[in-house]
Amino acid sequence: METQIKIGPRHTLLGYGACFVAGCLWGTGFYFGRLALNEMSVEYMVLYRILFACLGVLPVALVARVRLTGSEFRTLLISAAFGIPIGFLLQFHG
């Protein structure tokens, strides 16, 4: 037997509102990135962007306490190194 969750209009409105705010903030990233590039190099901008993101994720990581094996941790580090920083460097250099 499937359990259905009833979502009322208030939750639907909150969901659409959250998507709207996220889209607006996402859209301003390139504008503020351009402003930051007027003041610093691409490398430093990407470094600061990643460091601030790590500060935001750190409390969640400490509370969740996810246990990774050695190979999982190595894969995570390689993916994190090549996926995010290199992608941002290429994007903002372009």
Backbone as CSV, one residue per row, in Angstrom:
resi,resn,N_x,N_y,N_z,CA_x,CA_y,CA_z,C_x,C_y,C_z
1,MET,0.841,-1.170,0.000,0.000,0.000,0.000,0.896,1.246,0.000
2,GLU,0.593,2.166,-0.909,1.365,3.396,-1.018,0.813,4.461,-0.078
3,THR,1.732,5.198,0.495,1.342,6.313,1.350,1.426,7.588,0.530
4,GLN,0.339,8.317,0.488,0.331,9.566,-0.254,0.448,10.731,0.719
5,ILE,1.294,11.662,0.343,1.475,12.858,1.152,0.626,13.956,0.541
6,LYS,-0.225,14.528,1.347,-1.084,15.600,0.859,-0.359,16.927,1.017
7,ILE,-0.208,17.600,-0.106,0.468,18.893,-0.116,-0.578,19.960,-0.367
8,GLY,-0.691,20.853,0.570,-1.682,21.912,0.459,-1.191,23.074,-0.374
9,PRO,-2.072,24.030,-0.635,-1.696,25.190,-1.449,-0.594,26.032,-0.822
10,ARG,-0.528,26.042,0.508,0.518,26.824,1.174,1.897,26.247,0.858
11,HIS,2.024,24.906,0.917,3.309,24.273,0.607,3.670,24.444,-0.863
12,THR,2.676,24.396,-1.722,2.933,24.591,-3.140,3.456,25.997,-3.393
13,LEU,2.841,26.979,-2.759,3.280,28.364,-2.911,4.700,28.549,-2.370
14,LEU,5.009,27.922,-1.243,6.365,28.008,-0.697,7.380,27.371,-1.648
15,GLY,7.009,26.275,-2.266,7.905,25.615,-3.222,8.195,26.484,-4.432
16,TYR,7.141,27.072,-4.996,7.334,27.973,-6.134,8.126,29.214,-5.720
17,GLY,7.863,29.715,-4.534,8.608,30.872,-4.050,10.089,30.569,-3.873
18,ALA,10.387,29.390,-3.337,11.786,28.993,-3.161,12.489,28.856,-4.508
19,CYS,11.799,28.281,-5.494,12.372,28.158,-6.840,12.593,29.531,-7.469
20,PHE,11.661,30.455,-7.252,11.795,31.811,-7.778,13.012,32.511,-7.177
21,VAL,13.156,32.434,-5.858,14.291,33.080,-5.186,15.604,32.439,-5.629
22,ALA,15.634,31.104,-5.730,16.855,30.422,-6.168,17.223,30.830,-7.586
23,GLY,16.237,30.948,-8.463,16.513,31.372,-9.834,17.037,32.787,-9.909
24,CYS,16.468,33.667,-9.108,16.948,35.061,-9.086,18.378,35.139,-8.572
25,LEU,18.674,34.413,-7.503,20.037,34.427,-6.965,21.021,33.785,-7.929
26,TRP,20.594,32.704,-8.583,21.465,32.031,-9.553,21.789,32.985,-10.704
27,GLY,20.807,33.737,-11.134,21.009,34.660,-12.236,21.937,35.816,-11.910
28,THR,22.037,36.188,-10.651,22.928,37.290,-10.285,24.382,36.847,-10.137
29,GLY,24.633,35.539,-10.159,25.995,35.039,-9.988,26.958,35.561,-11.036
30,PHE,26.507,35.624,-12.293,27.394,36.098,-13.354,27.631,37.606,-13.251
31,TYR,26.605,38.335,-12.847,26.770,39.782,-12.664,27.789,40.079,-11.565
32,PHE,27.613,39.434,-10.411,28.550,39.669,-9.312,29.925,39.077,-9.609
33,GLY,29.962,38.011,-10.398,31.252,37.470,-10.839,32.007,38.473,-11.686
34,ARG,31.278,39.178,-12.550,31.908,40.209,-13.384,32.436,41.360,-12.515
35,LEU,31.663,41.745,-11.514,32.125,42.798,-10.595,33.370,42.347,-9.832
36,ALA,33.376,41.094,-9.404,34.537,40.584,-8.667,35.768,40.525,-9.554
37,LEU,35.572,40.202,-10.831,36.720,40.129,-11.739,37.336,41.497,-12.005
38,ASN,36.590,42.564,-11.773,37.165,43.906,-11.890,38.160,44.185,-10.776
39,GLU,38.046,43.459,-9.665,38.878,43.725,-8.488,39.958,42.673,-8.238
40,MET,39.798,41.470,-8.783,40.756,40.396,-8.501,40.887,39.475,-9.699
41,SER,41.866,38.598,-9.634,42.077,37.655,-10.729,41.052,36.522,-10.653
42,VAL,40.932,35.794,-11.749,39.993,34.676,-11.822,40.325,33.630,-10.773
43,GLU,41.593,33.344,-10.606,42.006,32.296,-9.678,41.581,32.623,-8.247
44,TYR,41.792,33.871,-7.829,41.400,34.253,-6.472,39.884,34.276,-6.301
45,MET,39.177,34.706,-7.342,37.726,34.729,-7.244,37.172,33.311,-7.066
46,VAL,37.701,32.363,-7.832,37.256,30.974,-7.705,37.637,30.415,-6.339
47,LEU,38.835,30.736,-5.864,39.267,30.279,-4.542,38.321,30.779,-3.459
48,TYR,38.010,32.076,-3.469,37.112,32.629,-2.449,35.710,32.063,-2.568
49,ARG,35.265,31.869,-3.786,33.922,31.312,-3.989,33.825,29.915,-3.377
50,ILE,34.844,29.097,-3.601,34.833,27.733,-3.075,35.011,27.739,-1.558
51,LEU,35.877,28.597,-1.033,36.063,28.647,0.420,34.787,29.067,1.143
52,PHE,34.076,30.061,0.610,32.817,30.481,1.235,31.757,29.389,1.132
53,ALA,31.740,28.666,0.026,30.800,27.551,-0.108,31.126,26.454,0.903
54,CYS,32.413,26.199,1.126,32.813,25.191,2.123,32.373,25.599,3.520
55,LEU,32.463,26.881,3.831,32.008,27.354,5.144,30.508,27.130,5.321
56,GLY,29.752,27.274,4.243,28.314,27.050,4.318,27.941,25.583,4.459
57,VAL,28.738,24.705,3.858,28.440,23.274,3.885,29.018,22.602,5.129
58,LEU,30.009,23.203,5.740,30.686,22.596,6.887,29.746,22.201,8.029
59,PRO,28.819,23.053,8.461,27.919,22.620,9.538,27.069,21.400,9.163
60,VAL,26.626,21.354,7.923,25.833,20.206,7.472,26.693,18.947,7.481
61,ALA,27.930,19.051,7.021,28.826,17.898,6.992,29.148,17.408,8.403
62,LEU,29.293,18.330,9.341,29.607,17.923,10.711,28.413,17.259,11.388
63,VAL,27.209,17.705,11.078,26.012,17.126,11.690,25.681,15.778,11.057
64,ALA,25.819,15.664,9.740,25.419,14.443,9.027,26.350,13.278,9.342
65,ARG,27.621,13.528,9.527,28.599,12.490,9.863,28.547,11.300,8.903
66,VAL,28.714,11.586,7.624,28.733,10.528,6.617,30.085,9.834,6.675
67,ARG,30.065,8.521,6.735,31.297,7.726,6.784,31.621,7.230,5.379
68,LEU,32.842,7.519,4.921,33.275,7.090,3.599,34.455,6.142,3.727
69,THR,34.515,5.179,2.816,35.683,4.299,2.763,36.823,5.063,2.102
70,GLY,37.989,4.482,2.112,39.146,5.144,1.509,38.974,5.398,0.029
71,SER,38.465,4.404,-0.698,38.286,4.587,-2.139,37.180,5.590,-2.440
72,GLU,36.122,5.612,-1.626,35.057,6.599,-1.817,35.571,8.013,-1.556
73,PHE,36.380,8.156,-0.519,36.939,9.465,-0.191,37.881,9.944,-1.291
74,ARG,38.702,9.037,-1.830,39.619,9.380,-2.915,38.843,9.805,-4.164
75,THR,37.786,9.062,-4.487,36.945,9.428,-5.632,36.287,10.781,-5.424
76,LEU,35.829,11.045,-4.210,35.218,12.331,-3.894,36.213,13.476,-4.063
77,LEU,37.436,13.304,-3.582,38.450,14.354,-3.708,38.821,14.616,-5.162
78,ILE,38.984,13.555,-5.935,39.328,13.727,-7.353,38.194,14.417,-8.090
79,SER,36.969,13.994,-7.825,35.810,14.613,-8.473,35.670,16.071,-8.068
80,ALA,35.887,16.348,-6.798,35.770,17.721,-6.308,36.864,18.602,-6.906
81,ALA,38.047,18.065,-7.074,39.149,18.860,-7.623,38.951,19.157,-9.098
82,PHE,38.499,18.170,-9.853,38.367,18.363,-11.296,37.016,18.938,-11.698
83,GLY,35.990,18.655,-10.948,34.656,19.092,-11.349,34.396,20.548,-11.110
84,ILE,34.564,21.004,-9.895,34.158,22.360,-9.542,35.242,23.403,-9.857
85,PRO,36.424,23.324,-9.279,37.393,24.411,-9.500,37.814,24.562,-10.965
86,ILE,38.089,23.466,-11.619,38.541,23.572,-13.009,37.409,24.075,-13.891
87,GLY,36.201,23.617,-13.621,35.051,24.111,-14.377,34.847,25.610,-14.194
88,PHE,34.950,26.087,-12.956,34.812,27.520,-12.696,35.956,28.312,-13.339
89,LEU,37.182,27.785,-13.253,38.310,28.487,-13.865,38.118,28.641,-15.366
90,LEU,37.700,27.572,-16.034,37.479,27.641,-17.478,36.308,28.582,-17.794
91,GLN,35.260,28.513,-17.006,34.076,29.342,-17.244,34.407,30.826,-17.116
92,PHE,35.086,31.202,-16.047,35.339,32.618,-15.826,36.517,33.144,-16.634
93,HIS,37.450,32.284,-17.028,38.497,32.736,-17.950,37.894,33.012,-19.316
94,GLY,36.867,32.239,-19.674,36.198,32.412,-20.978,35.399,33.653,-20.980
